[in-house]
Amino acid sequence: MIDNMNYRVFKDKNVEKFLDKNSDDVKLIERVEKKILELSENPYLCAERSFKSRKCPKCKKTRIGDYRIIYHISDNTNFVELIDIGLRKNIYKKWD
């Protein structure tokens, strides 16, 4: 868990698995960590649009090149849950 002034960020097991699997790609990990920091500061600025999914109707998405981060914002607790990260072509199929 990352604690910051504005929003606390929790990484779901799917996100941890993605980070472990791609730990050799230092540039990608740096870009992901930078985006996570931006999400902790203001998750609404990062949201491109609501993520339309039957599995997660209130989720939002943000992009990092060909990758997408799916996340959920809880305003009453100032909490952002990172639900999943993956390639664009795979993440939409997985969360449809």
N, C-alpha and C positions, 0 to 999 in steps of 0.2 A: 504494500500500500504506500502511496506517495501522499504526503501531507503538505499542503500549500496554504497560502493565505485565503484563497477564495473557495476552491472546491477540493475535496479529497478524492483521489482517484484509486479505484480498486481494479486490479487486473484479474479477470476471470481465468480459469485454467486453460481455456483455448488460447488466450493471449500469451500466457506464460509458456505454453507449448510451442507457439509460433516463435517467440523470442529465443527459446532454447534451440529449436531446430535451425534457426537462421543466425546463430551466434557468430558464425564465421564471416558473415557479411557485415562488416563493421559500419560501412556507410549506411546501409539500410537500418541497422539498429540505431545509429545516431539520428537518422531522420524520424524514426518512430518515437524515440525518446523526446525529441524536440516537439513533435506533434502532441505527445502526452502532456508536456509542460504547457503548451498552448491551451489544451483542453482544461487543465487545472486552473488556468487563469480566467478563462471565459469560454465555456463549452458551446455557447450559442454563436459566437463569432466563427467558430470552426465548422459548424454544421452547414453543409451545402444545402440540404433539403431534408425533410423527414424521410426516413427509410421506410418504404412501404413493404411491410412483411406481415404475413399472418402469424408467424411465430413470435414476433416482437413488434407490435403495432405502435408503440410509443418510442421506438428507437430512432436514433439519428445516425448519420454517416459522415465521415470526412475522408478525404483522399490523401494518399502519399504516393504520387506517381501512379503506377499500375495497381497499387494496393489500396484497400479500403479498411477503415476502422469502424466497427459498428459499436455504438455506445448508447447508454441510457442515462438521463439526467434526473436526479431527485432533488428538486429545489428546496423542499422543506428541511432536508438534512445537508444541503450543499455537498452532494455526493455524486460522482460520475463513475459509472461502472462500465469498464471496457469489456465488451462481450466477446468480440472476435476480431481478428485481423486476417486478411487473406487477399489473394489476387482477385481483381475485379471479376474476372470470368468465373471464378469458383465461388466467391462469397455470395453472389446474388442467387446462384443455384442452391446453395446450402441453406440460405435463410428465406427462401420463397415460401 
